[in-house]
Amino acid sequence: MEPQYPVTKTFSLEQYGIKDAIMRYQLSPDDLQDEVIQKGQGKNTAFGTLVVNTGEFTGRSPMDRFIVKDHITADKIWWGDINIPFTPEAFDALYTKVVDYLSGKEVFVRDSYACADPAYRLNIRVINEYPWSNMFAYNMFLRPTTEELKNFEPAWTIVNAPGFMAVADTDGTRQHNFAILNFDKKIALIGGTGYTGEIKKGIFSALNFILPVDKDTLPMHCSANVGEKGDTAIFFGLSGTGKTTLSTDPDRKLIGDDEHGWTKENTIFNFEGGCYAKVIDLSAKKEPEIFAAIRKGAILENVILDGNGVVDFTDTSITQNTRVSYPIDHIKNIQTPSIGKNPKNIFFLTADAFGVIPPISKLTPSQAAYHFISGYTAKVAGTEAGVVEPVPSFSACFGAPFMPLHPAKYAEMLIDKMKNAGVNVWLVNTGWTGGAYGVGTRMKLEYTRAMIKAVLDGELGLYSYDTYHIHSVFGVAQPRECPGVPTSVLSPRATWNNDEAYYTTAFKLTNAFRENFKKFEAYANEEIRRGGPQRYSF
């Protein structure tokens, strides 16, 4: 049962260095939405959904994400461009500036937690400058009951001050915005950016260190659902590959859409209490469950309203990364609690803009580990300045910006869990068919749904020469037939109708895989190395 409002606070913000502030503790979503409107920080749609503009930043800023390098992290973190070190002294000085900035202001505070499995629960206190940031925290983290709040003790604290601007030369940051994790003090410090995704990804990054190191649990950037027979399916994929769309299935119960743990007891649990979905080109016809979830209590980010308060989901004039957050119970068919057992199928989703990867293929354990550590998708023309043709994009473990440990650690854990659970792993191309971006067409969602359904219903059958074909370039097993999908679609080469052009493009992509994997070779074991494409040229 969620808490009744209001809830009486039992602590002072002075323990965090915030003095003379007006603390608004554990406000209800309705009250927070009213605060946003009264302060002129947002608008309501015709249907009562809150709309906010996150300002300068409409997405994460990975080059401004830091981890304090200290006795806990120095020898464990995979330091580099993803995990950028920050000194304890610089953190303390910047933290003092941030809490001084919040002192004397109205501050919105929320107690919540991450991890639906009680054995892994992480209590979180969120301190926000803006009410809509606090409402986001309500939507995305798990919500304690009134009884649980009485003796609530936070394990981690998020201090979020979008209006505070760092001075790079003196504060040790790259520019005025920052997101810093301190594992010794258990603080996520965020400033200079209103993008709400930094709040949830800060805790996700912390759990990606805590769970493997302390709990022998694999953290995953994935969605998950469960069928009527109790079988759990896991969906990995980078932004734009269909992770949220494909896991939100009216015939299966949603466990969660973005962040999960896989325990040594072979259970899957959601880290979050909500969903954070892209809404570009959203429609009731294509994604009815997500569309229906956008009602009062949800927060739309960086979308455009017409004169009648109706959202134009095709308008990307602010950003292509338009988003919505909502509590998970805005989806009708959910798993309660957000825990699944018996994982049977894993799907790696890639939006291959080169149009050469099969629409669905079955992976061996070695191939699964290789593709997991590679985390491939592609950028298409227009998504970033200067991108005029498809560009390979690799994000280790389908979530490199949030992975503090070396990707090989997560890949090895995945192999072990796959073998122990007897899981089948599938590579699914939700990208282009019949040619690369600009020539071919995007894979029809109905075909991808049919392939996923065929796997979950056991209709693709056991591997044999009669039922599967080994791809001559990537070495993966692609089914010859699939219910609900034209046979011609299952062979990417056949859809091109130009073998020379197809193989030239396919080998171009395999060379990109090989070049990307060089940075992992020294860390990856032989089993992982064997999983890559075996041919790189004619």
Backbone torsions as a table, in degrees:
resi	resn	phi	psi	omega
1	MET	NA	132.0	179.4
2	GLU	-76.4	157.9	-175.7
3	PRO	-65.8	149.7	171.6
4	GLN	-88.2	152.1	-176.3
5	TYR	-114.3	150.8	-3.3
6	PRO	-80.4	165.8	177.2
7	VAL	-115.4	134.0	-177.7
8	THR	-78.7	133.1	178.5
9	LYS	-81.3	152.1	-178.6
10	THR	-129.7	23.9	-177.5
11	PHE	-147.7	169.6	179.5
12	SER	-118.1	143.8	177.5
13	LEU	-72.1	-11.6	179.8
14	GLU	-64.8	-24.1	177.0
15	GLN	-65.3	-17.8	176.9
16	TYR	-100.4	2.6	-179.0
17	GLY	88.7	5.9	-179.9
18	ILE	-95.4	115.3	-172.3
19	LYS	-111.2	145.9	173.4
20	ASP	56.6	30.4	178.8
21	ALA	-91.1	153.3	172.2
22	ILE	-92.3	109.8	-176.2
23	MET	-90.7	123.1	173.8
24	ARG	-103.8	99.2	-169.4
25	TYR	-98.4	129.1	169.0
26	GLN	54.3	43.1	178.2
27	LEU	-66.3	150.9	178.0
28	SER	-71.3	159.5	176.9
29	PRO	-57.6	-40.0	179.3
30	ASP	-62.2	-43.9	179.7
31	ASP	-65.3	-39.7	179.1
32	LEU	-65.4	-40.5	178.4
33	GLN	-63.3	-40.8	176.9
34	ASP	-61.8	-40.4	178.9
35	GLU	-61.1	-43.0	-179.2
36	VAL	-61.0	-45.7	-178.8
37	ILE	-65.6	-44.5	-179.0
38	GLN	-63.1	-33.1	-179.3
39	LYS	-85.2	-1.1	-179.7
40	GLY	69.7	25.9	-178.0
41	GLN	-96.2	-0.2	-179.4
42	GLY	-168.0	-179.9	178.8
43	LYS	-133.8	163.3	172.8
44	ASN	-103.7	141.2	172.1
45	THR	-75.9	174.2	177.4
46	ALA	-61.5	-19.6	-177.8
47	PHE	-103.8	8.4	174.8
48	GLY	89.1	5.2	178.5
49	THR	-81.8	137.7	179.4
50	LEU	-75.4	137.0	175.6
51	VAL	-121.7	129.2	177.0
52	VAL	-129.1	156.9	173.2
53	ASN	-110.9	122.7	-174.0
54	THR	-81.2	1.1	173.6
55	GLY	86.1	-142.4	-174.4
56	GLU	-55.5	-39.8	-176.4
57	PHE	-105.3	121.6	178.1
58	THR	-111.5	13.0	176.8
59	GLY	-161.0	175.9	178.5
60	ARG	-66.5	159.3	176.9
61	SER	-122.3	84.7	-171.2
62	PRO	-60.2	-29.3	-179.6
63	MET	-76.0	-5.2	179.0
64	ASP	-114.5	24.9	177.3
65	ARG	-105.4	126.7	-175.0
66	PHE	-128.4	157.2	172.2
67	ILE	-128.4	131.5	179.1
68	VAL	-67.4	126.0	-179.4
69	LYS	-91.5	110.8	-175.6
70	ASP	-146.0	-163.8	-175.8
71	HIS	-64.8	-22.3	179.6
72	ILE	-83.2	-39.9	-169.2
73	THR	-102.3	-22.2	-168.0
74	ALA	-51.7	-43.9	-174.0
75	ASP	-99.2	1.8	-175.4
76	LYS	-113.8	-34.0	-176.4
77	ILE	-72.4	145.0	172.4
78	TRP	-86.3	88.7	-173.7
79	TRP	-72.8	147.2	179.2
80	GLY	159.2	-150.3	-177.0
81	ASP	-69.3	-22.5	179.4
82	ILE	-87.7	-47.6	179.0
83	ASN	-108.5	96.1	-173.1
84	ILE	-94.5	125.5	-175.9
85	PRO	-71.8	148.8	177.9
86	PHE	-135.9	136.8	-175.7
87	THR	-77.9	149.1	176.1
88	PRO	-57.9	-37.3	-178.2
89	GLU	-66.5	-41.4	178.9
90	ALA	-67.3	-36.6	177.9
91	PHE	-63.0	-48.6	-178.1
92	ASP	-58.9	-41.8	-178.7
93	ALA	-67.4	-41.3	-179.7
94	LEU	-70.6	-39.2	177.7
95	TYR	-59.0	-42.9	179.5
96	THR	-61.0	-40.4	178.4
97	LYS	-64.3	-41.1	-177.6
98	VAL	-66.3	-46.7	-177.8
99	VAL	-70.1	-29.7	173.2
100	ASP	-65.2	-38.7	177.7
101	TYR	-62.8	-38.9	-178.9
102	LEU	-78.8	-20.0	-179.6
103	SER	-61.6	138.3	179.9
104	GLY	81.6	-4.3	-179.2
105	LYS	-98.6	170.1	168.5
106	GLU	-80.2	125.9	-173.9
107	VAL	-126.4	138.4	-176.9
108	PHE	-106.8	123.8	-171.4
109	VAL	-123.2	138.0	-179.6
110	ARG	-140.1	134.3	171.4
111	ASP	-98.8	131.5	-176.3
112	SER	-154.6	-173.4	176.6
113	TYR	-152.3	163.8	175.6
114	ALA	-116.7	154.2	176.4
115	CYS	84.2	109.3	-176.3
116	ALA	-71.9	-24.3	177.1
117	ASP	-79.2	119.4	-176.1
118	PRO	-56.3	-28.0	-179.0
119	ALA	-68.6	-16.5	-176.1
120	TYR	-120.9	9.3	-173.7
121	ARG	-58.3	138.6	177.7
122	LEU	-125.2	110.2	179.1
123	ASN	-74.0	137.2	-174.0
124	ILE	-132.8	133.8	169.8
125	ARG	-109.5	125.6	-178.3
126	VAL	-109.8	125.6	179.1
127	ILE	-115.7	112.6	-173.7
128	ASN	-116.9	143.7	172.6
129	GLU	-75.1	-35.3	-174.2
130	TYR	-110.5	144.1	179.6
131	PRO	-66.2	-32.9	-179.5
132	TRP	-71.9	-26.8	173.7
133	SER	-66.7	-38.0	178.8
134	ASN	-70.3	-35.3	175.6
135	MET	-66.5	-36.8	174.1
136	PHE	-59.8	-43.6	178.5
137	ALA	-62.1	-38.9	174.9
138	TYR	-59.2	-45.8	-177.8
139	ASN	-65.2	-41.2	-165.3
140	MET	-95.7	-27.8	177.2
141	PHE	-93.7	165.8	178.5
142	LEU	-77.2	147.0	-168.4
143	ARG	-106.8	115.8	179.6
144	PRO	-67.3	155.4	173.2
145	THR	-76.9	167.2	176.4
146	THR	-57.8	-41.7	-180.0
147	GLU	-63.9	-41.7	-179.4
148	GLU	-66.8	-27.9	-179.2
149	LEU	-72.7	-21.2	-175.0
150	LYS	-61.4	-39.6	-178.8
151	ASN	-119.9	34.5	-175.6
152	PHE	-68.5	129.0	175.7
153	GLU	-125.3	115.2	-177.9
154	PRO	-72.9	139.1	172.5
155	ALA	-89.3	-34.1	178.0
156	TRP	-129.9	152.9	177.4
157	THR	-126.3	134.5	173.0
158	ILE	-107.2	123.1	174.8
159	VAL	-110.9	115.1	-169.6
160	ASN	-123.2	110.3	-176.7
161	ALA	-129.3	81.6	-177.5
162	PRO	-59.0	-29.7	-176.9
163	GLY	-81.3	-8.6	-180.0
164	PHE	-85.1	128.0	-179.7
165	MET	-111.1	121.2	177.8
166	ALA	-73.9	159.9	172.9
167	VAL	-111.3	107.5	-168.5
168	ALA	-55.4	-43.5	-174.9
169	ASP	-62.6	-31.4	-177.5
170	THR	-104.6	-24.4	-174.7
171	ASP	-96.9	-8.0	177.0
172	GLY	83.6	6.8	177.7
173	THR	-89.3	174.2	177.3
174	ARG	-82.3	-39.4	176.5
175	GLN	-149.3	-157.2	-170.2
176	HIS	-77.8	-16.5	179.7
177	ASN	-101.9	157.7	-176.9
178	PHE	-165.2	152.8	170.3
179	ALA	-140.1	114.3	-170.9
180	ILE	-125.9	131.7	175.0
181	LEU	-103.2	132.7	175.6
182	ASN	-121.9	104.1	-175.8
183	PHE	-75.7	-22.7	177.1
184	ASP	-72.8	-47.7	-178.9
185	LYS	-90.8	-6.8	178.1
186	LYS	56.6	52.9	179.7
187	ILE	-128.8	135.2	166.8
188	ALA	-106.5	116.4	-175.6
189	LEU	-108.6	118.9	-174.7
190	ILE	-128.1	129.9	179.2
191	GLY	-151.4	159.8	174.2
192	GLY	77.4	2.5	179.8
193	THR	-141.7	135.8	176.7
194	GLY	-94.3	-1.0	-178.1
195	TYR	-65.9	118.9	-171.9
196	THR	-70.1	-24.9	-178.9
197	GLY	-57.8	-24.6	178.1
198	GLU	-63.7	-29.1	-178.5
199	ILE	-67.2	-51.9	-176.9
200	LYS	-72.4	-35.1	-178.1
201	LYS	-73.1	-22.6	175.2
202	GLY	-63.5	-46.2	178.5
203	ILE	-70.2	-36.6	176.1
204	PHE	-58.3	-45.2	178.4
205	SER	-61.7	-40.8	178.5
206	ALA	-62.3	-44.4	179.4
207	LEU	-66.4	-29.2	178.3
208	ASN	-69.2	-14.7	172.1
209	PHE	-96.6	-46.5	-173.8
210	ILE	-65.1	-47.5	-171.5
211	LEU	-67.2	-46.9	178.0
212	PRO	-67.8	-38.2	-175.3
213	VAL	-74.5	-42.0	-172.4
214	ASP	-104.4	-22.8	-169.1
215	LYS	-123.4	1.2	-177.8
216	ASP	52.1	39.3	-178.0
217	THR	-121.8	135.2	-178.8
218	LEU	-85.9	116.4	173.7
219	PRO	-82.6	143.3	-173.8
220	MET	-137.1	135.9	171.6
221	HIS	-88.2	87.3	-170.3
222	CYS	-156.2	166.3	167.6
223	SER	-107.8	166.8	-178.3
224	ALA	-155.0	147.0	173.2
225	ASN	-143.2	171.9	-175.7
226	VAL	-136.1	140.1	-178.9
227	GLY	-89.9	177.8	-178.3
228	GLU	-61.3	-28.3	-178.8
229	LYS	-89.9	6.3	177.4
230	GLY	86.2	8.1	179.7
231	ASP	-82.5	131.7	-178.1
232	THR	-98.8	136.9	174.4
233	ALA	-116.9	141.6	-176.7
234	ILE	-120.1	135.8	-177.3
235	PHE	-122.8	110.3	173.7
236	PHE	-94.7	147.3	175.8
237	GLY	172.2	146.3	177.1
238	LEU	-79.8	172.8	-177.8
239	SER	-56.3	132.7	177.3
240	GLY	90.4	2.0	-178.7
241	THR	-94.7	-9.2	176.3
242	GLY	103.9	16.4	-176.9
243	LYS	-57.5	-50.8	-179.3
244	THR	-69.5	-43.9	-177.4
245	THR	-60.3	-47.4	-173.4
246	LEU	-76.7	-25.6	178.9
247	SER	-83.6	-19.7	177.9
248	THR	-87.2	89.3	-170.2
249	ASP	-119.3	124.3	-177.5
250	PRO	-62.8	-18.3	-179.4
251	ASP	-94.6	-0.8	-179.2
252	ARG	-137.6	150.9	-178.7
253	LYS	-85.6	130.5	-179.7
254	LEU	-77.0	126.5	172.4
255	ILE	-86.1	-44.7	178.2
256	GLY	180.0	166.0	-171.1
257	ASP	-113.6	2.4	-173.9
258	ASP	-150.9	-38.1	-170.5
259	GLU	-137.9	124.8	-177.1
260	HIS	-144.2	162.3	172.7
261	GLY	-119.5	147.3	177.5
262	TRP	-117.7	110.0	-169.5
263	THR	-85.9	167.4	175.4
264	LYS	-68.3	-17.3	174.7
265	GLU	-85.0	4.3	176.6
266	ASN	68.5	38.3	172.0
267	THR	-114.4	157.0	178.3
268	ILE	-115.4	128.1	178.8
269	PHE	-131.0	145.2	178.9
270	ASN	-76.5	139.2	173.2
271	PHE	-78.3	-25.5	-163.7
272	GLU	-114.5	172.4	176.2
273	GLY	-116.0	12.1	-177.7
274	GLY	-155.5	-172.5	-179.7
275	CYS	-127.9	147.8	-179.6
276	TYR	-133.4	95.0	-168.2
277	ALA	-112.6	147.5	170.8
278	LYS	-72.2	144.7	-177.8
279	VAL	-123.4	12.0	177.4
280	ILE	-60.5	127.7	179.8
281	ASP	61.2	22.1	179.4
282	LEU	-64.1	141.9	175.1
283	SER	-146.4	155.8	178.5
284	ALA	-65.3	-29.1	-178.4
285	LYS	-73.7	-46.0	-175.4
286	LYS	-77.2	-39.7	-175.2
287	GLU	-136.7	71.7	-172.4
288	PRO	-62.6	-36.5	-176.9
289	GLU	-67.5	-44.7	179.7
290	ILE	-68.1	-42.0	179.6
291	PHE	-59.2	-42.9	-179.2
292	ALA	-69.6	-22.9	-179.7
293	ALA	-74.7	-14.6	-177.8
294	ILE	-86.2	88.2	179.5
295	ARG	-142.3	-171.4	-178.7
296	LYS	-56.3	132.3	-174.5
297	GLY	107.5	-23.5	174.7
298	ALA	-84.3	160.5	176.3
299	ILE	-125.5	118.8	173.8
300	LEU	-93.3	135.9	-177.5
301	GLU	-115.8	127.5	168.9
302	ASN	62.2	31.1	174.3
303	VAL	-98.2	167.1	-179.1
304	ILE	-110.4	133.1	176.4
305	LEU	-102.0	144.3	172.2
306	ASP	-84.9	-174.8	-175.9
307	GLY	-65.2	-16.2	179.9
308	ASN	-100.7	7.6	179.5
309	GLY	78.5	21.0	178.7
310	VAL	-99.4	136.5	-176.8
311	VAL	-78.3	134.6	170.4
312	ASP	-98.8	97.9	-175.4
313	PHE	-72.4	-8.7	177.8
314	THR	-90.1	-10.8	-175.8
315	ASP	-81.8	115.9	-180.0
316	THR	-113.4	28.8	-175.8
317	SER	-65.8	-25.9	175.0
318	ILE	-88.1	-48.3	-178.7
319	THR	-167.1	156.6	170.1
320	GLN	-79.5	-15.4	-177.4
321	ASN	-92.2	49.8	174.4
322	THR	-69.2	142.5	-169.7
323	ARG	-139.0	161.1	168.7
324	VAL	-137.5	139.4	169.9
325	SER	-116.2	143.5	177.6
326	TYR	-156.7	151.8	174.8
327	PRO	-60.2	146.8	-174.2
328	ILE	-62.2	-24.7	-179.9
329	ASP	-75.9	1.7	167.7
330	HIS	-72.1	-16.9	172.2
331	ILE	-90.2	131.8	-174.5
332	LYS	-67.5	-45.4	-169.8
333	ASN	-100.4	85.3	-177.3
334	ILE	-121.8	155.3	175.8
335	GLN	-85.8	126.8	-179.5
336	THR	-126.5	122.2	-8.8
337	PRO	-67.0	173.1	-173.1
338	SER	-79.8	63.7	-177.8
339	ILE	-134.3	136.2	176.6
340	GLY	-125.9	153.7	177.0
341	LYS	-122.2	173.6	171.1
342	ASN	58.4	55.0	176.5
343	PRO	-63.4	127.6	-175.1
344	LYS	-118.9	-31.0	-177.5
345	ASN	-138.7	138.1	174.6
346	ILE	-119.9	134.1	178.1
347	PHE	-116.3	124.1	170.6
348	PHE	-96.0	115.6	-176.8
349	LEU	-98.0	130.5	176.9
350	THR	-135.3	134.4	175.0
351	ALA	-96.3	81.5	-175.1
352	ASP	-74.8	102.6	-178.9
353	ALA	-75.9	-8.8	174.4
354	PHE	-81.9	-18.0	175.8
355	GLY	71.0	26.2	-175.5
356	VAL	-113.2	-18.1	-179.9
357	ILE	-81.2	136.8	-179.4
358	PRO	-56.4	149.8	179.7
359	PRO	-61.9	-30.2	171.2
360	ILE	-153.8	139.7	177.1
361	SER	-151.4	153.2	-178.8
362	LYS	-96.9	136.2	-175.8
363	LEU	-108.6	144.3	169.0
364	THR	-75.1	166.2	176.7
365	PRO	-56.0	-39.2	178.7
366	SER	-65.0	-45.4	178.8
367	GLN	-64.1	-38.5	179.2
368	ALA	-61.0	-44.7	179.9
369	ALA	-65.0	-41.6	179.9
370	TYR	-62.9	-47.1	-179.0
371	HIS	-70.2	-29.8	176.1
372	PHE	-66.6	-46.4	-178.1
373	ILE	-71.5	-23.6	178.2
374	SER	-80.7	-46.8	178.7
375	GLY	59.1	58.8	-173.0
376	TYR	-85.8	137.9	159.0
377	THR	-148.4	-167.0	-179.2
378	ALA	-141.4	147.1	172.1
379	LYS	-90.7	143.2	179.3
380	VAL	-111.5	165.4	-178.1
381	ALA	-55.4	135.2	175.6
382	GLY	95.1	-14.8	-178.1
383	THR	-76.5	-27.6	176.8
384	GLU	-140.4	154.6	178.4
385	ALA	-58.2	131.5	177.5
386	GLY	88.7	-8.1	179.4
387	VAL	-86.4	108.5	-176.2
388	VAL	-114.5	-8.0	175.6
389	GLU	-149.1	166.7	-177.7
390	PRO	-54.9	138.2	179.5
391	VAL	-128.3	125.5	177.1
392	PRO	-60.4	140.1	179.0
393	SER	-132.2	122.0	-177.4
394	PHE	-118.0	133.7	176.9
395	SER	-137.4	104.9	-172.2
396	ALA	-51.8	134.2	179.3
397	CYS	61.6	22.4	-178.3
398	PHE	56.0	30.4	-179.9
399	GLY	-176.2	40.2	-174.9
400	ALA	-53.3	-39.0	-177.3
401	PRO	-63.4	-10.7	-176.1
402	PHE	-116.9	10.0	-173.2
403	MET	-107.6	101.7	-178.5
404	PRO	-71.2	-29.4	-178.7
405	LEU	-88.5	168.6	177.2
406	HIS	-64.7	138.0	-178.7
407	PRO	-55.1	-29.8	179.8
408	ALA	-61.9	-30.5	177.9
409	LYS	-62.2	-46.6	180.0
410	TYR	-68.0	-38.0	-179.8
411	ALA	-65.1	-41.1	178.6
412	GLU	-65.7	-38.8	176.4
413	MET	-63.6	-39.5	179.3
414	LEU	-62.6	-44.7	178.9
415	ILE	-57.6	-48.2	-178.5
416	ASP	-60.1	-45.1	-176.9
417	LYS	-70.2	-36.9	177.1
418	MET	-60.6	-46.2	-178.2
419	LYS	-66.0	-43.8	-178.3
420	ASN	-65.3	-33.9	-176.7
421	ALA	-93.7	-9.8	-177.5
422	GLY	65.2	41.4	-174.9
423	VAL	-85.2	141.8	170.3
424	ASN	-92.6	139.7	-178.7
425	VAL	-119.5	134.5	-175.1
426	TRP	-127.1	137.9	173.2
427	LEU	-99.3	122.2	-175.0
428	VAL	-120.5	122.3	178.1
429	ASN	-94.9	107.7	177.0
430	THR	-93.5	9.6	-176.2
431	GLY	-89.3	-121.8	-167.7
432	TRP	-104.0	152.0	177.9
433	THR	-137.1	151.0	179.4
434	GLY	76.6	14.8	-177.8
435	GLY	136.5	169.1	179.4
436	ALA	-74.3	171.7	176.3
437	TYR	-51.8	133.2	-178.0
438	GLY	97.1	-19.0	177.9
439	VAL	-119.6	-53.2	179.9
440	GLY	-82.3	-166.5	179.6
441	THR	-126.5	158.4	178.5
442	ARG	-69.7	138.6	177.6
443	MET	-55.9	131.6	-179.3
444	LYS	-65.0	134.1	179.7
445	LEU	-58.6	-36.3	-179.7
446	GLU	-63.1	-34.4	177.5
447	TYR	-69.7	-44.5	179.3
448	THR	-62.1	-43.5	177.2
449	ARG	-59.8	-40.2	-179.8
450	ALA	-64.7	-38.5	178.2
451	MET	-65.9	-45.3	178.3
452	ILE	-60.6	-44.4	-179.7
453	LYS	-62.3	-41.5	-179.8
454	ALA	-61.8	-39.8	176.9
455	VAL	-64.0	-49.8	-175.6
456	LEU	-66.2	-29.6	178.2
457	ASP	-87.8	-0.1	179.6
458	GLY	72.6	25.4	-173.9
459	GLU	-93.3	-3.9	178.1
460	LEU	-86.2	-12.1	171.8
461	GLY	76.5	174.3	179.1
462	LEU	-77.2	155.4	-179.2
463	TYR	-69.7	132.2	171.0
464	SER	-160.5	166.9	179.9
465	TYR	-61.0	-32.5	-177.8
466	ASP	-74.1	-27.3	-174.9
467	THR	-104.3	-19.9	-178.3
468	TYR	-132.8	153.5	176.3
469	HIS	-121.8	133.0	178.2
470	ILE	-83.1	120.6	-178.5
471	HIS	-64.4	130.9	-171.5
472	SER	-70.6	-18.1	-179.5
473	VAL	-105.4	-50.9	-174.6
474	PHE	-89.4	-15.0	176.2
475	GLY	74.6	9.0	-179.3
476	VAL	-89.6	158.6	-177.9
477	ALA	-94.3	113.4	-179.8
478	GLN	-105.8	132.1	-178.3
479	PRO	-66.1	146.4	179.4
480	ARG	-81.3	-26.5	179.6
481	GLU	-140.8	152.4	176.4
482	CYS	-152.2	128.2	178.8
483	PRO	-55.7	133.9	176.4
484	GLY	82.9	2.4	-178.3
485	VAL	-128.8	127.3	176.4
486	PRO	-56.6	135.6	-177.2
487	THR	-57.0	-36.4	-178.1
488	SER	-61.9	-28.6	-178.2
489	VAL	-72.0	-26.0	-173.6
490	LEU	-71.6	-19.5	178.2
491	SER	-106.9	106.8	-179.2
492	PRO	-61.1	-35.7	179.2
493	ARG	-61.3	-43.6	-178.3
494	ALA	-64.4	-33.1	-178.1
495	THR	-70.8	-21.0	-179.5
496	TRP	-76.1	-35.5	-176.2
497	ASN	61.2	29.5	178.9
498	ASN	-159.9	90.0	-172.6
499	ASP	-60.3	-42.7	-176.9
500	GLU	-62.6	-45.2	179.4
501	ALA	-65.5	-38.8	179.8
502	TYR	-62.1	-52.0	-175.6
503	TYR	-68.2	-34.5	176.1
504	THR	-59.3	-44.3	-179.9
505	THR	-70.6	-39.6	-179.9
506	ALA	-62.6	-42.8	179.8
507	PHE	-69.7	-31.1	174.5
508	LYS	-60.4	-41.4	179.9
509	LEU	-71.0	-40.4	179.7
510	THR	-63.5	-35.0	176.6
511	ASN	-65.1	-34.1	176.3
512	ALA	-66.8	-38.8	175.0
513	PHE	-59.4	-47.3	-176.8
514	ARG	-63.3	-43.4	-178.9
515	GLU	-64.3	-42.4	179.1
516	ASN	-63.6	-36.8	-174.0
517	PHE	-74.1	-14.3	-177.6
518	LYS	-55.6	-35.4	-176.6
519	LYS	-73.8	-9.5	179.6
520	PHE	-105.9	-13.1	-170.4
521	GLU	-57.5	-40.1	-176.7
522	ALA	-68.6	-20.4	-176.6
523	TYR	-103.0	-26.1	-174.1
524	ALA	-81.7	139.8	178.0
525	ASN	-77.7	173.8	-175.2
526	GLU	-61.4	-35.7	-179.2
527	GLU	-61.6	-41.6	178.8
528	ILE	-68.0	-43.3	-177.8
529	ARG	-61.8	-32.0	-179.1
530	ARG	-69.4	-13.4	-172.2
531	GLY	-84.7	-5.0	-176.7
532	GLY	-81.5	171.9	175.0
533	PRO	-56.9	137.6	-175.2
534	GLN	-92.5	-12.8	179.4
535	ARG	-125.1	139.0	-177.9
536	TYR	-125.5	-0.3	179.3
537	SER	-162.3	168.4	177.7
538	PHE	-62.8	NA	NA
